[in-house]
Amino acid sequence: MKKTSKKISKKDNIWHWSVDVEQLKKHKEAYTIWKLEHLINYGLQGQKLDEKLVKKYWDKLFLDPFYKKYLQFLLLNKVS
């Protein structure tokens, strides 16, 4: 993917320097996973997580280990 520095969108207010977001948006599942990872690992910036999406892609999310354990406890009611 081409590396650029631009906002995801005006409403998202998320910046990412290493991803061409327009290209990524063409692949809906990959974009959704990337956006969830980005929001969880780098901050929600006033947005809310969609609990159903987090649960759906749980096994595919590459998250900070501490965030993942905390979310696992909150969302999945599990302690690892």
Chimera marker file (.cmm) of the C-alpha trace (Angstrom):
<marker_set name="trace">
<marker id="1" x="0.000" y="0.000" z="0.000" r="1" g="1" b="0" radius="0.5"/>
<marker id="2" x="1.040" y="3.544" z="-0.686" r="1" g="1" b="0" radius="0.5"/>
<marker id="3" x="2.168" y="5.430" z="2.417" r="1" g="1" b="0" radius="0.5"/>
<marker id="4" x="0.525" y="8.788" z="2.938" r="1" g="1" b="0" radius="0.5"/>
<marker id="5" x="-0.213" y="11.211" z="5.723" r="1" g="1" b="0" radius="0.5"/>
<marker id="6" x="-3.868" y="12.140" z="5.771" r="1" g="1" b="0" radius="0.5"/>
<marker id="7" x="-7.024" y="12.010" z="7.816" r="1" g="1" b="0" radius="0.5"/>
<marker id="8" x="-9.299" y="9.010" z="7.532" r="1" g="1" b="0" radius="0.5"/>
<marker id="9" x="-12.210" y="11.366" z="7.122" r="1" g="1" b="0" radius="0.5"/>
<marker id="10" x="-13.419" y="14.672" z="8.474" r="1" g="1" b="0" radius="0.5"/>
<marker id="11" x="-15.783" y="13.001" z="10.920" r="1" g="1" b="0" radius="0.5"/>
<marker id="12" x="-13.311" y="10.354" z="12.116" r="1" g="1" b="0" radius="0.5"/>
<marker id="13" x="-10.611" y="12.900" z="12.997" r="1" g="1" b="0" radius="0.5"/>
<marker id="14" x="-7.972" y="10.137" z="12.969" r="1" g="1" b="0" radius="0.5"/>
<marker id="15" x="-4.553" y="10.621" z="11.412" r="1" g="1" b="0" radius="0.5"/>
<marker id="16" x="-2.404" y="7.778" z="10.160" r="1" g="1" b="0" radius="0.5"/>
<marker id="17" x="0.902" y="8.183" z="8.387" r="1" g="1" b="0" radius="0.5"/>
<marker id="18" x="1.537" y="4.621" z="7.187" r="1" g="1" b="0" radius="0.5"/>
<marker id="19" x="-1.725" y="3.594" z="5.535" r="1" g="1" b="0" radius="0.5"/>
<marker id="20" x="-3.459" y="4.750" z="2.384" r="1" g="1" b="0" radius="0.5"/>
<marker id="21" x="-6.897" y="4.791" z="3.937" r="1" g="1" b="0" radius="0.5"/>
<marker id="22" x="-8.720" y="5.292" z="0.646" r="1" g="1" b="0" radius="0.5"/>
<marker id="23" x="-7.236" y="2.025" z="-0.659" r="1" g="1" b="0" radius="0.5"/>
<marker id="24" x="-7.940" y="0.254" z="2.628" r="1" g="1" b="0" radius="0.5"/>
<marker id="25" x="-11.594" y="1.337" z="2.549" r="1" g="1" b="0" radius="0.5"/>
<marker id="26" x="-12.026" y="-0.735" z="-0.619" r="1" g="1" b="0" radius="0.5"/>
<marker id="27" x="-11.566" y="-3.837" z="1.565" r="1" g="1" b="0" radius="0.5"/>
<marker id="28" x="-14.357" y="-3.501" z="4.100" r="1" g="1" b="0" radius="0.5"/>
<marker id="29" x="-13.273" y="-6.194" z="6.576" r="1" g="1" b="0" radius="0.5"/>
<marker id="30" x="-9.612" y="-5.126" z="6.566" r="1" g="1" b="0" radius="0.5"/>
<marker id="31" x="-10.630" y="-1.482" z="7.051" r="1" g="1" b="0" radius="0.5"/>
<marker id="32" x="-12.960" y="-2.355" z="9.928" r="1" g="1" b="0" radius="0.5"/>
<marker id="33" x="-10.269" y="-4.394" z="11.685" r="1" g="1" b="0" radius="0.5"/>
<marker id="34" x="-7.649" y="-1.691" z="11.123" r="1" g="1" b="0" radius="0.5"/>
<marker id="35" x="-9.951" y="1.045" z="12.419" r="1" g="1" b="0" radius="0.5"/>
<marker id="36" x="-10.870" y="-0.954" z="15.542" r="1" g="1" b="0" radius="0.5"/>
<marker id="37" x="-7.198" y="-1.652" z="16.251" r="1" g="1" b="0" radius="0.5"/>
<marker id="38" x="-6.304" y="1.981" z="15.722" r="1" g="1" b="0" radius="0.5"/>
<marker id="39" x="-9.070" y="3.284" z="17.985" r="1" g="1" b="0" radius="0.5"/>
<marker id="40" x="-8.300" y="0.805" z="20.773" r="1" g="1" b="0" radius="0.5"/>
<marker id="41" x="-4.512" y="1.078" z="20.672" r="1" g="1" b="0" radius="0.5"/>
<marker id="42" x="-4.234" y="4.844" z="20.111" r="1" g="1" b="0" radius="0.5"/>
<marker id="43" x="-7.364" y="6.260" z="21.727" r="1" g="1" b="0" radius="0.5"/>
<marker id="44" x="-11.012" y="6.641" z="20.855" r="1" g="1" b="0" radius="0.5"/>
<marker id="45" x="-10.843" y="10.409" z="20.377" r="1" g="1" b="0" radius="0.5"/>
<marker id="46" x="-14.443" y="10.844" z="21.475" r="1" g="1" b="0" radius="0.5"/>
<marker id="47" x="-15.774" y="7.918" z="19.452" r="1" g="1" b="0" radius="0.5"/>
<marker id="48" x="-17.438" y="4.841" z="20.886" r="1" g="1" b="0" radius="0.5"/>
<marker id="49" x="-16.522" y="1.266" z="20.087" r="1" g="1" b="0" radius="0.5"/>
<marker id="50" x="-19.122" y="-0.944" z="18.487" r="1" g="1" b="0" radius="0.5"/>
<marker id="51" x="-19.267" y="-3.885" z="20.889" r="1" g="1" b="0" radius="0.5"/>
<marker id="52" x="-20.651" y="-6.237" z="18.226" r="1" g="1" b="0" radius="0.5"/>
<marker id="53" x="-17.781" y="-5.446" z="15.850" r="1" g="1" b="0" radius="0.5"/>
<marker id="54" x="-15.163" y="-5.895" z="18.560" r="1" g="1" b="0" radius="0.5"/>
<marker id="55" x="-16.620" y="-9.302" z="19.448" r="1" g="1" b="0" radius="0.5"/>
<marker id="56" x="-16.940" y="-10.296" z="15.783" r="1" g="1" b="0" radius="0.5"/>
<marker id="57" x="-13.294" y="-9.521" z="14.973" r="1" g="1" b="0" radius="0.5"/>
<marker id="58" x="-11.844" y="-10.325" z="18.404" r="1" g="1" b="0" radius="0.5"/>
<marker id="59" x="-9.555" y="-13.121" z="17.170" r="1" g="1" b="0" radius="0.5"/>
<marker id="60" x="-8.273" y="-10.969" z="14.297" r="1" g="1" b="0" radius="0.5"/>
<marker id="61" x="-7.462" y="-7.836" z="16.323" r="1" g="1" b="0" radius="0.5"/>
<marker id="62" x="-3.794" y="-7.073" z="16.981" r="1" g="1" b="0" radius="0.5"/>
<marker id="63" x="-3.987" y="-5.109" z="20.213" r="1" g="1" b="0" radius="0.5"/>
<marker id="64" x="-1.745" y="-3.978" z="23.007" r="1" g="1" b="0" radius="0.5"/>
<marker id="65" x="-1.719" y="-6.998" z="25.388" r="1" g="1" b="0" radius="0.5"/>
<marker id="66" x="-2.899" y="-4.959" z="28.381" r="1" g="1" b="0" radius="0.5"/>
<marker id="67" x="-5.771" y="-3.384" z="26.437" r="1" g="1" b="0" radius="0.5"/>
<marker id="68" x="-6.748" y="-6.790" z="25.098" r="1" g="1" b="0" radius="0.5"/>
<marker id="69" x="-6.916" y="-8.329" z="28.585" r="1" g="1" b="0" radius="0.5"/>
<marker id="70" x="-8.934" y="-5.394" z="29.882" r="1" g="1" b="0" radius="0.5"/>
<marker id="71" x="-11.365" y="-5.485" z="26.953" r="1" g="1" b="0" radius="0.5"/>
<marker id="72" x="-11.626" y="-9.248" z="27.254" r="1" g="1" b="0" radius="0.5"/>
<marker id="73" x="-12.689" y="-8.801" z="30.856" r="1" g="1" b="0" radius="0.5"/>
<marker id="74" x="-15.182" y="-6.014" z="30.049" r="1" g="1" b="0" radius="0.5"/>
<marker id="75" x="-16.713" y="-7.330" z="26.846" r="1" g="1" b="0" radius="0.5"/>
<marker id="76" x="-16.341" y="-11.070" z="26.998" r="1" g="1" b="0" radius="0.5"/>
<marker id="77" x="-16.533" y="-11.547" z="30.774" r="1" g="1" b="0" radius="0.5"/>
<marker id="78" x="-13.391" y="-13.677" z="30.720" r="1" g="1" b="0" radius="0.5"/>
<marker id="79" x="-10.164" y="-13.505" z="32.646" r="1" g="1" b="0" radius="0.5"/>
<marker id="80" x="-7.110" y="-14.992" z="30.960" r="1" g="1" b="0" radius="0.5"/>
<link id1="1" id2="2" r="1" g="1" b="0" radius="0.2"/>
<link id1="2" id2="3" r="1" g="1" b="0" radius="0.2"/>
<link id1="3" id2="4" r="1" g="1" b="0" radius="0.2"/>
<link id1="4" id2="5" r="1" g="1" b="0" radius="0.2"/>
<link id1="5" id2="6" r="1" g="1" b="0" radius="0.2"/>
<link id1="6" id2="7" r="1" g="1" b="0" radius="0.2"/>
<link id1="7" id2="8" r="1" g="1" b="0" radius="0.2"/>
<link id1="8" id2="9" r="1" g="1" b="0" radius="0.2"/>
<link id1="9" id2="10" r="1" g="1" b="0" radius="0.2"/>
<link id1="10" id2="11" r="1" g="1" b="0" radius="0.2"/>
<link id1="11" id2="12" r="1" g="1" b="0" radius="0.2"/>
<link id1="12" id2="13" r="1" g="1" b="0" radius="0.2"/>
<link id1="13" id2="14" r="1" g="1" b="0" radius="0.2"/>
<link id1="14" id2="15" r="1" g="1" b="0" radius="0.2"/>
<link id1="15" id2="16" r="1" g="1" b="0" radius="0.2"/>
<link id1="16" id2="17" r="1" g="1" b="0" radius="0.2"/>
<link id1="17" id2="18" r="1" g="1" b="0" radius="0.2"/>
<link id1="18" id2="19" r="1" g="1" b="0" radius="0.2"/>
<link id1="19" id2="20" r="1" g="1" b="0" radius="0.2"/>
<link id1="20" id2="21" r="1" g="1" b="0" radius="0.2"/>
<link id1="21" id2="22" r="1" g="1" b="0" radius="0.2"/>
<link id1="22" id2="23" r="1" g="1" b="0" radius="0.2"/>
<link id1="23" id2="24" r="1" g="1" b="0" radius="0.2"/>
<link id1="24" id2="25" r="1" g="1" b="0" radius="0.2"/>
<link id1="25" id2="26" r="1" g="1" b="0" radius="0.2"/>
<link id1="26" id2="27" r="1" g="1" b="0" radius="0.2"/>
<link id1="27" id2="28" r="1" g="1" b="0" radius="0.2"/>
<link id1="28" id2="29" r="1" g="1" b="0" radius="0.2"/>
<link id1="29" id2="30" r="1" g="1" b="0" radius="0.2"/>
<link id1="30" id2="31" r="1" g="1" b="0" radius="0.2"/>
<link id1="31" id2="32" r="1" g="1" b="0" radius="0.2"/>
<link id1="32" id2="33" r="1" g="1" b="0" radius="0.2"/>
<link id1="33" id2="34" r="1" g="1" b="0" radius="0.2"/>
<link id1="34" id2="35" r="1" g="1" b="0" radius="0.2"/>
<link id1="35" id2="36" r="1" g="1" b="0" radius="0.2"/>
<link id1="36" id2="37" r="1" g="1" b="0" radius="0.2"/>
<link id1="37" id2="38" r="1" g="1" b="0" radius="0.2"/>
<link id1="38" id2="39" r="1" g="1" b="0" radius="0.2"/>
<link id1="39" id2="40" r="1" g="1" b="0" radius="0.2"/>
<link id1="40" id2="41" r="1" g="1" b="0" radius="0.2"/>
<link id1="41" id2="42" r="1" g="1" b="0" radius="0.2"/>
<link id1="42" id2="43" r="1" g="1" b="0" radius="0.2"/>
<link id1="43" id2="44" r="1" g="1" b="0" radius="0.2"/>
<link id1="44" id2="45" r="1" g="1" b="0" radius="0.2"/>
<link id1="45" id2="46" r="1" g="1" b="0" radius="0.2"/>
<link id1="46" id2="47" r="1" g="1" b="0" radius="0.2"/>
<link id1="47" id2="48" r="1" g="1" b="0" radius="0.2"/>
<link id1="48" id2="49" r="1" g="1" b="0" radius="0.2"/>
<link id1="49" id2="50" r="1" g="1" b="0" radius="0.2"/>
<link id1="50" id2="51" r="1" g="1" b="0" radius="0.2"/>
<link id1="51" id2="52" r="1" g="1" b="0" radius="0.2"/>
<link id1="52" id2="53" r="1" g="1" b="0" radius="0.2"/>
<link id1="53" id2="54" r="1" g="1" b="0" radius="0.2"/>
<link id1="54" id2="55" r="1" g="1" b="0" radius="0.2"/>
<link id1="55" id2="56" r="1" g="1" b="0" radius="0.2"/>
<link id1="56" id2="57" r="1" g="1" b="0" radius="0.2"/>
<link id1="57" id2="58" r="1" g="1" b="0" radius="0.2"/>
<link id1="58" id2="59" r="1" g="1" b="0" radius="0.2"/>
<link id1="59" id2="60" r="1" g="1" b="0" radius="0.2"/>
<link id1="60" id2="61" r="1" g="1" b="0" radius="0.2"/>
<link id1="61" id2="62" r="1" g="1" b="0" radius="0.2"/>
<link id1="62" id2="63" r="1" g="1" b="0" radius="0.2"/>
<link id1="63" id2="64" r="1" g="1" b="0" radius="0.2"/>
<link id1="64" id2="65" r="1" g="1" b="0" radius="0.2"/>
<link id1="65" id2="66" r="1" g="1" b="0" radius="0.2"/>
<link id1="66" id2="67" r="1" g="1" b="0" radius="0.2"/>
<link id1="67" id2="68" r="1" g="1" b="0" radius="0.2"/>
<link id1="68" id2="69" r="1" g="1" b="0" radius="0.2"/>
<link id1="69" id2="70" r="1" g="1" b="0" radius="0.2"/>
<link id1="70" id2="71" r="1" g="1" b="0" radius="0.2"/>
<link id1="71" id2="72" r="1" g="1" b="0" radius="0.2"/>
<link id1="72" id2="73" r="1" g="1" b="0" radius="0.2"/>
<link id1="73" id2="74" r="1" g="1" b="0" radius="0.2"/>
<link id1="74" id2="75" r="1" g="1" b="0" radius="0.2"/>
<link id1="75" id2="76" r="1" g="1" b="0" radius="0.2"/>
<link id1="76" id2="77" r="1" g="1" b="0" radius="0.2"/>
<link id1="77" id2="78" r="1" g="1" b="0" radius="0.2"/>
<link id1="78" id2="79" r="1" g="1" b="0" radius="0.2"/>
<link id1="79" id2="80" r="1" g="1" b="0" radius="0.2"/>
</marker_set>
